[in-house]
Amino acid sequence: MNNFQVDILAVGVHPDDIELGCGGMLIASVKQERKVAIVDLTRGELGTRGTAEIRLQEASAAAKCMGVAFRENLEMEDGFFETTRENILKVIQAIRKYQPKIVLCNAPHDRHPDHGRASELVVRACFLAGLRRVKTELNGTEQMHWRPANVYHYIQDNYLEPDFLFDISDVIDEKMDAITAYGTQFNSPDTSEPQTYISTPDFFEKVKARALSFGKVIGVQYAEGFLSEKKIGVRHIDALIHETT
């Protein structure tokens, strides 16, 4: 067993996807003493505001806000990456490095076309990572095959009907703090760069409103929504008990 093993590996195509889509789950999981790692596929270098270098600094600050154990960037080409053998192997290497029980990844289809392509890439890599004849190395040592038990997709800009909802009521402020770490991207007063779809205060409020709407469905204040690649099994009755106020 390697020293990197985590409970959850969250993968996003752009730095900030994870904070927006599943930051609350990650923060809550860390508070529950779960180990979490993040992998960003690209540096978000095509973003209208800021630079790739600044985005990396912001991603590091956001990781500290969330308390995750590891964060790395695979430096695929923003906007132009494809589901190639090279890119699949990069993701497989990361999966085998962190040996997660759960992988969280982008929505299967969304406003930004990179999200759907990243989703397909990660799903394929999760399956192939479990095949021992698919060879990868880390620091000159052959990696052990590893397949996550579950792959879940966090819901992003487009509304998708969730398969399950995760209560983030206790960590909503920390989730918003992690998003705010991307000072060039969100709720920014900087008028020297053009306004974008995500830079206005209105977008920032809509993120919180989505969490409020999802929370209402399950009788809590705030929640995040997820899609599941397969049916979710339960082995303890406590998992079926959800008390609401």
Buried (B, 14 or more C-beta within 10 A) or exposed (E): EEEBBBBBBBBBBBBBBBBBBBBBBBBBBBEEEBBBBBBBBBBBBEBEBBEBEBBBBBBEBBBEBBBBBBBBBBBBEBBEBEBEEEBBBBBBBBBBBBBBBBBBBBBBBBEBEBBBBBBBBBBBBBBBBBEEEBEBEEEEEEBEBBBBEBBBBBBBBEEBEBBEBBBBBBBBEBBBBBBBBBBBBBBBEEEEEEEBEBBBEEBBEEBBEBBBEBBEEBEBBBBBBBBEBEEEEEEEEEEEEEEEE
